Amino acid sequence: ARDVAARVGVEAGMPAAACIAAIAGAMHDGFVIQPRQLDTEWTESARLWIQVVADPGVGKTPAIEPALKPLRAVEQRWGKDDGKKRAAYEVELKAHERRI
């Protein structure tokens, strides 16, 4: 965060908040919290809401992008895998429709 902040010219809290948000966003929805120690019936999905507030042109996007870069790479890889699966599904669907 300090490295990005120094290069972009923002406070270190901005890229640090982006890193925390990226990590939280990558968490599986199966993670839950139990707000009351003895109440096992009440659970909530683990969520973290972060907002970076600054005037236009201050460097929000350049400060946030490095935190999101690894997640975008994973999404791109998953998209390629899903694209192959989707193409195979379409072939199977057309074959099924012809059989019907």
C-alpha positions as CSV (number, residue, x, y, z in Angstrom):
1,A,0.0,0.0,0.0
2,R,2.8,2.4,0.8
3,D,4.6,1.6,-2.4
4,V,1.5,2.3,-4.5
5,A,0.6,5.4,-2.5
6,A,4.1,6.8,-3.0
7,R,3.9,6.2,-6.8
8,V,0.4,7.5,-7.2
9,G,0.7,10.4,-4.7
10,V,-2.1,9.4,-2.3
11,E,-2.3,8.5,1.3
12,A,-1.4,4.9,2.0
13,G,-4.9,4.3,3.4
14,M,-6.5,4.4,0.0
15,P,-4.6,1.5,-1.6
16,A,-4.7,-0.4,1.7
17,A,-8.5,-0.1,1.8
18,A,-8.6,-1.3,-1.8
19,C,-6.5,-4.4,-0.8
20,I,-8.7,-5.2,2.1
21,A,-11.8,-4.8,0.0
22,A,-10.4,-7.0,-2.8
23,I,-9.5,-9.7,-0.2
24,A,-13.0,-9.5,1.3
25,G,-14.6,-9.7,-2.1
26,A,-12.7,-12.8,-3.0
27,M,-14.1,-14.7,0.1
28,H,-16.5,-17.5,-0.5
29,D,-20.1,-16.8,0.4
30,G,-20.0,-19.8,2.6
31,F,-18.1,-17.9,5.3
32,V,-20.5,-16.6,7.9
33,I,-20.3,-14.8,11.2
34,Q,-22.3,-15.5,14.3
35,P,-23.0,-12.1,15.9
36,R,-24.1,-13.5,19.2
37,Q,-21.8,-16.0,20.9
38,L,-24.6,-18.2,22.3
39,D,-27.2,-17.8,19.5
40,T,-26.2,-20.4,16.9
41,E,-29.4,-19.7,14.9
42,W,-28.4,-16.2,13.8
43,T,-25.6,-16.1,11.3
44,E,-24.8,-13.5,8.6
45,S,-22.7,-13.8,5.5
46,A,-19.3,-12.2,6.0
47,R,-19.4,-8.8,4.2
48,L,-17.2,-5.8,4.2
49,W,-18.2,-2.5,2.7
50,I,-15.5,0.0,1.9
51,Q,-15.8,3.3,0.2
52,V,-13.0,5.5,-0.9
53,V,-14.1,9.1,-1.0
54,A,-12.0,11.8,-2.6
55,D,-12.3,14.6,-5.0
56,P,-12.1,13.8,-8.8
57,G,-8.6,13.6,-10.1
58,V,-7.0,12.8,-6.8
59,G,-5.9,9.3,-7.9
60,K,-8.5,7.0,-6.6
61,T,-8.5,4.7,-9.7
62,P,-4.7,4.4,-9.9
63,A,-4.6,3.7,-6.2
64,I,-7.3,1.0,-6.4
65,E,-6.3,-0.8,-9.6
66,P,-3.2,-2.6,-8.3
67,A,-5.3,-4.3,-5.6
68,L,-7.8,-5.5,-8.2
69,K,-5.3,-6.7,-10.8
70,P,-4.8,-10.2,-9.3
71,L,-8.6,-10.7,-9.1
72,R,-9.1,-9.6,-12.6
73,A,-6.5,-12.2,-13.8
74,V,-8.4,-14.9,-11.9
75,E,-11.7,-13.8,-13.4
76,Q,-10.1,-13.8,-16.9
77,R,-8.8,-17.3,-16.4
78,W,-12.2,-18.5,-15.1
79,G,-13.9,-16.7,-18.1
80,K,-11.8,-18.8,-20.5
81,D,-12.7,-22.0,-18.7
82,D,-16.3,-21.1,-18.6
83,G,-16.3,-20.2,-22.2
84,K,-15.1,-23.6,-23.1
85,K,-17.7,-25.2,-20.9
86,R,-20.4,-23.0,-22.4
87,A,-19.3,-23.9,-26.0
88,A,-19.5,-27.6,-25.1
89,Y,-22.9,-27.0,-23.5
90,E,-24.2,-25.3,-26.7
91,V,-23.0,-28.2,-28.8
92,E,-24.8,-30.7,-26.5
93,L,-27.9,-28.6,-26.5
94,K,-28.1,-28.4,-30.3
95,A,-27.5,-32.2,-30.5
96,H,-30.3,-32.7,-28.0
97,E,-32.7,-30.4,-29.9
98,R,-32.0,-32.3,-33.1
99,R,-32.7,-35.6,-31.4
100,I,-36.0,-34.3,-30.1
